[in-house]
Amino acid sequence: MEMSIQNRFSGPVTVFHERRLPERGIPAGYAVLIDAYDLHVPLPRTLSAIGERHRIIEEGGWRLYTPRHAPEATLEDQLTFALKNEGLDLIVLKRLFQATGVGPIEEIVNATPTGSYARRIWFLYEWLTGERLDLPDAERGAYVEIVDPKQQYAGQNETSSRHRVKNNLPGTPDFCPLVFRTETLERFIALGLQARAQEVVAAVPRDLLARTAAFLLLKDSKSSFAIEGESPPQDRIQRWGRAIGEAGKRPIDLDELLRLQRIVIGDARFVHMGLRTEGGFVGEHDRDTRMPIPDHISARHEDLNALIAGLAAFDAKTVRQLDPVIAAAVLAFGFVFIHPFEDGNGRLHRYLIHHVLTEHQFNPTGVVFPVSAAILERIDDYRRVLEDYSAQVLPLVEWQPTENGNVRVLNDTGDFYRFFDATPQAEFLFECVQKTIEQDLPEEAEFLRRYDAFRSRLGMVVDMPDRLSDLLYRFLSQNGGKLSQRGREREFSALTGEEVKRIEGIYDEIF
């Protein structure tokens, strides 16, 4: 097989798997391994190649290294190059180990038993496959971390004395998405948004804060339904809002997810409740044939119990080890990609964002950030970040239509939902959280302060019940601060022309 690596890439190329290189280069690392072993996996977001110039070039999803970085065309050298320069891609590694089998990995470890990369490869093989290699425990070699924290965000170290490594993978073999340490994420983390939220809240009077929090909670619940294209009755919106307000108080497991699904669905007469018992997809049907046209294919129902167990383990153990927003992105987007239920997945996915942020005490006490409202305002970006994942996975899923217009997945797809790269999702969620803290929270508090001032000043002009003063405000707001002719003639016909003029002046002054 090592000879096949040598033969396959004995010279430079300009295109690899339909992805064009910025200039001629010899693929290296994961690119070589994917092609040489015919691995059916999503391509890493950034691929590596050895260029002809003596400077590193990053462009168009490629990083071209200099000739002096070139690894030998062997499994060991290409794997070492990948771990050193490209970070961990657990899907590629697991499929690679399944393709190589035990022998080549044992040879790598036996050749350099104290080597740090050999011991990382050894650990990853056993961790990903669940198969113990016929190797004695390592006796020498400095302990090395499995995840390079300079490349990707890691969990806490757990010592594996057998391999003399520190397992800092942020998850379990059932669920362990990874996030790369990008300039964008580092910039967001440096903003100190958690402290900023506390500062914003401290500037709001307590009674005003309580009303602001209640409004934001309702706004988030309403927006979460709106994202799904639904306009449910007010009682369902309020009931889901109360559930969001309790996020973070209970650990996430299957029972809790089932409880939340019952709340969000309401009328379950026409919905199968609980985990799916067949395939699932997001998309349309052909109008004539009813053939599925998937945009996204969900995890196989046979894999759901293990995947949900992985989510629960991540929530119980790893959530507090990562940055709160990164942890929320991993858990929430992992859930929605799995899509374990027939209905309610999207709203539960956004609930999980609140769950993690509250678990981390990222929100000020009693305040729920209206993340769903921020997502709704960025709905095209939201769809793009969902499609970013689906577009990579969909071509790799083999499926056939069922008689009832569903899909039946024919190949093993579980790893696509366990080990995806959650970097774009984390960057998107940070944008939304930043907006809720720096815009939505202070703007809503300021609006209520002005609204209170308007009602107080209105009371000096005319005495009217709260219901009518609210209606009067809405009329003025919708008509540029002027009371419409319809309002003058109907709902507020009792107002004199002078009173209307004074009220319009008050509105103009305050708003």
N, C-alpha and C positions, 0 to 999 in steps of 0.2 A: 504493500500500500504506500510505503514511503517513496518507492520508485514512481508510483502514479502521480504523487505530488510533484516530483521532479519533472516528469514528462509533461504534465498538464500545464505548468507555468515555467517553461524554459526560456521564455522571452516576454517582452513587454506587450501590453494590450492597450487599446483605447476605449473599449466598452466591456463591462462586466455585468452579466445578468440584466441587460438593458440599461444599466446605469453608466453614463459616460464619464470617463476620467477627465480631469481638467487638462492633462497631458499624458503622454505615454508613460506607463509604469507597470511594474510586475506586482500583481496582487500579493498580499501578505496577511498573516494572522488569520482571523476568522474568515476572510474572503477565500483564502486558499483551502481552508478546512471544509467550508461549505461546499465548494465545488468538487474538491477531490473525493470527498466521501458522499457526494450527492445527497446532502442534507436538505430536507424539505422544511425550512424554517423561515421566519421573517428575517430579511436582511437587517443587520445592525444599522442604526441611523447614520453612523459614520463608518465607512470602510477604509482600510489601509492599503497602501501600495508603496513600492520602492520606486521613486522617480529617478530621473537622470541628472537632476540638478543637485547642487550641494547646499540646498536650503529646503526647509519644510514648507509645504504648500497646503493650505486648507481651503477647499472650495467645492461646492456642489455635492456635499455628502461624502467627500473624500479627504483623507489626510495623506499626502505624499511625503514619505521620508526620504532621506538622502541615501546614496548607495552604501555608506558605512553602517547604516541601520539594518541592512539586509540579513534576514535569518537564513539558515540553511534550509533546504527543501526536505525537512524531516518533520515527522509528527511532533517530536519533542521541541524542536526549535520554533516551529510555527505556533504551537500552544504557548510556549514561553513568551514569544513575541506578543501574542494576543493578551495574555494576562498582564504583561508589563505595560503595554501601550494602549490597550483598548478596553481595559476593565473586564468585568464579568458579564458574559451573556449566557445566562443559565439555560436558555432553550437550546442554543447552539451546543453548549457543552454536554447537556444530557443526551441530545441526539447523536453527538459525536461519540460519546462513550458507548452508546448502544451499538453504533456502527463498528467501532474498533474492537469491542469485546475486552476481555480481561488482559490477555497476553501483552499487547503493546504498552499498556499502562504499567503493568508490573515491570516490564523491561526498563521503562523510564525511571521508575523509583529505584530499581536495583542498580542502575548505572550511576546514579548520583543520590544515594540514600540520605545524605545530609543537605542536599540542595533545597533552597527555600521554594522554588517553583515546582520542583518534583513533589515535595510534600503537600503543596497546595493542590496540585493536580490529583494526587492520591486521595486527599480528604474529599475533594469535590466529587470524585468518582463514587466513593462510598456514600456520600451524603445524597447525591442525586439519584443513584440507581438502587440504593438500599442493599447493595451486594458487597460483602466483605472480601477484600483481596487476600490472596495467600501470601501475606507479607508479615514479618515480625514487627512489633511496635518499634517506632523510631527511638533510638537511644541518644542520639546527638543531633545538634543543630539548634540554632537560636529560634525561639518561638516567633512565628510570622503571622500577620493578620491575613485572613482569607479575602476580605474586601479591602482594597486600597482606599482608605478614607480620603485621599487626595483626589481620587477619581470619582467615587460614588459614595453616597451617604450610607453609613453603616450603623448596625446596632451595637449593643454592648458585647464585650469580649467574653466568650466562654472557652475555657481551655480544653483542647483535645490532646491529651498526653500521648495517645497512640500515634498521632501524626506530628506532634510538637508544633501545633498551630493554634491560633486564637480564632475561634469561629465567631465572627462579628456580622454574619449574614442577618439582615433584618427580617427574618421570617423563618418558615419551616419548609421542608420539601413539598408540602401541600399548597403553600402560597408564599411566594417571596419575590414580588416585583422589586426592581431596583431603579434608583433615580441618580442620574449623573450630576456631578457638581459643576453647574454651569455659571457663567458670569451673571446671567440674569437671576438665577436663584440666590447666588451669594449677595447680589445687590439687594434683593428683597429681604433677605434675612438680616442684613446690616441696617435696614430701616428701623428695626425694633418695633414692629407693629403692635406687639402685645403691650409694651409700655405706652405706646402712643394712644392705644384704646383707653387705657386707664386715665391718661391725661385728659382726653376728650370728655370722659364721663365725669371726672372730678370737677370740670368746669360747668356742669349742668346741675341746677338745683334739684334736690332729691325728689320733690313732688313732680317736677317736670320730667325727670328721668324715668319715673315709673310709667308715665303716660307715653313717653317716647318709646320705651321698651315694649309696651303693649302694642303700639302701632306698628313697630318694626316686625314684631312676631306675626301679626296678622298679615302684614305686607309680604313676608316671606312665604307664609302658607298659601296665600292667594297666587303669588308668582309661581310657586312650584306646580300648582295645578295648571296655570296658564302655559307653562313650558310644554305640558303634555297636551295642550289644545283643549283643556276642559274648563268649563265654567260651572262648578258645582254649587249647590245651595249653600247659604251662609253658614248653616250649622255644621256642614262637613268641613268647610274651611276653618271654622273655629275649633272643631274637634282635632283636626290635624295640627293646628297651631298649638293647642295644649300639649299634644304629643311632642312637638318640636321643643316646647318649653321645658320638657322633662328630659331632653336628650342628655346623655352622659351619666345618667344616674344608675343605669343597669348595664352590665356587660353585654356585648353582642354575641349571641349564639343563635342556633336555629330557633329555639323557642321564642326568643325576643323578636327575631325577624318575623316569625309567624304572627305574633301579637300585633306588631306594627302593620303588617299587611292587612289584618282584619280591620284596623282603624282606618287605614287609608282607602280601602275599597268601599267600605260602607255596605252597599247592597251587593251581596255576593251570590245572588241567585243564578247569574249567568257567567260566573267566573270560577274556574277551578282554583280553590285555595290551597296553599302549601306549595312545596317544591313541584316543579314540572314533572310529569310522568311520560313526556315525549319531547321531541325536539322543540326548538324555538328560534325565531328569527325576527329581525326588525326590517321592515320594508313594505313592498306592495305585492299585489297579485296581478297577473296579466288579466285584462278585462274579459277576454274571450275564453281562455283556457283555465283560468284560476291558478296557473302555474306560479309558484312563489318567485318573487324578484327581490332577493335579500340585499339589504345594505349592510347588515350585520347578522352573523349566525351565532347564536348563544352556545354556551357550553353544553355538551351532551348531558342528558338527564342522568345517565349512569355515573357521571363524575361529580354530581352536585353535592352529595354528602361529604366527600373528601374536600372539595373546594370550600364549602361553608365551614368545615372544621378548620381549614387553613385560615380563613378570615377570622374566625373566633380566636384562634391561637395568636394571630397577629394583633388583634385588639387587646387580648389579655396580657401579652408579653412585650410586644415591640413598640406599640403606639407611643409610649412615654419615652422611648429611647431616641426618637427622631424629632426633628423640628415639627411643631404641631401642624402646620399647613401641609408639609410634605407627607406626614403620616395620614392626614385626612384625605389627601389626593390618592394615595395608594389604596387605602381601604375603600373609599367611596367609588372610585373609578374601577377598581378591581371587582366590586360587587356588580356594577352596572354592565361591565363587559361579560361577566358570568351570566347575568340575566336569569336568576334562578326561578322566578315566578312567572306565571302566565300574565299577571297584571300587577302594577304597583311598583315595578322596579325603579323607574326614574325618580319617583318621590322618595322612596327609601334610600336610594343612592344619595340624594341631597340631604336627607336626614342624617346620614352617616357623617357628612361633613360637620354638621352641628355637634354630633355625638363626640367626635374626636376633639374638636376645638374646646368643647366644654370639659371633657376629660382632662385636657391639658390646663384647664383654667385660663385658656387664652382669652375668652370673653370676660369682660367685667361681670361681676355677679349680677344675675337677673337680666342681663342683656343678651339678646340673640341677634347676631349680625344677619341682615337680610341678604344672605349669599344668593338665594334663589332669584331675588330681584336684580342683583348685579349680573347674574347669569342671563336672565331674561333680556336685559339691555344689551348683552353681548351674545345674543342667541346664535348669530352666524359663526362667531369664534368658537362657541360651545360645540356646535355641530362639527366644526372642522377638527376640534381636538378629539371628539368621539370618532370621527371618520379617519383620523390619523392612525388610530389603532386598527379599525375595521378594514381599512384598505390594505394593510399589511397581511392580515390574517385570512381574509375572505378567499384569496386565490389558493390558499393551502388547505381549505376545508373541502373534502369530497362529500357530496350530499346528493340525495335524490328526493323528489317530491313524494308526499304521501297522498292518499286518497282524499283526505280532508283539507288539502291545501297547505299542509305544514312541510317541514323538511326533516329528513332522516340523515344524520351524519354517519358516514361510513368509515372514517379513519379516526385514529387516536388524536384528539385535539386538546386534551386536558392541559398540557404544558403551555399552550398559548395563553391560557388564562391565569396560570400560576406565576409565570416568570417574565411578564412583559416589561418593557422599558416605560416607566411612568413619568419620564422627565417632562414631556409637553403638557401633561395633565397637571403636574405640580406647578409649572410656570403659569398656566392659565388660572388655577385656583388662587395663586398669590395675587394676581391682578384683581380678581374679584374681591378678595378679602381686603386688599389695600383700599379699594373703592368704598367698601362698606364702612371702614374705619375713618378714612380721611374725608369722605363726602357724605355718605348716607346718614351716619350717626349724628354728626354735628349739624347737618342741614335739617334733619327732622326735628332735632331739639330746638333749633333756631326758628323753624316754622311754627312749632307749638307756642314758643314764647311770643311771636308776633301775633299769632291767632288769639292767644289770651288777651293781648293788648287791644286787638281789634274789638273783641267782644266787650271788654271793659269800657272802651271809648263809645261803642255803640249804645251801651246802657245809659250813657249820659244824654243821648239824643232821643231814644225811644225805648220803651220797655217791651220786650217780646220774649216768648219762650225759646229755649235752646234749639228746638227743632226748626223754628223759623229763622233764628239767627244763623244756624248752619246753612240753611237753604239760601239765605241772603248772601252769605260769603261765597257759596258756590256760583251763584248767578254773577256776582262781581268778578270772580276769578275767571270764569269762562268767557267773559265779555270785556276783557281788558280794563277792568276797574269801573265799568259803567253798568248801571242797572238797565237791562233791556226793556224795550217797549212792552213786550209781553209781561215782564215782571211788574212793571209799573201799573199795567192795566188789570192784572189778575192777582197773583199771590200777594203783592205789596201795594195794592191800590189805595190802602188806607194812609200811606205815607204822603206827606205834602211835598211839593216841589222843593221847598227849602230843606226839608229833612233829607230828601234824596241827595241833594247837593252836598250837604254836610257829611253824610255817610260815605259818599264817593270820595270826598276829600280825606276822610279818615283812612279809607282803604289805600288811597294813593300814597299817603304819608307813611303808612306802616309797611306796605308791601312793595 
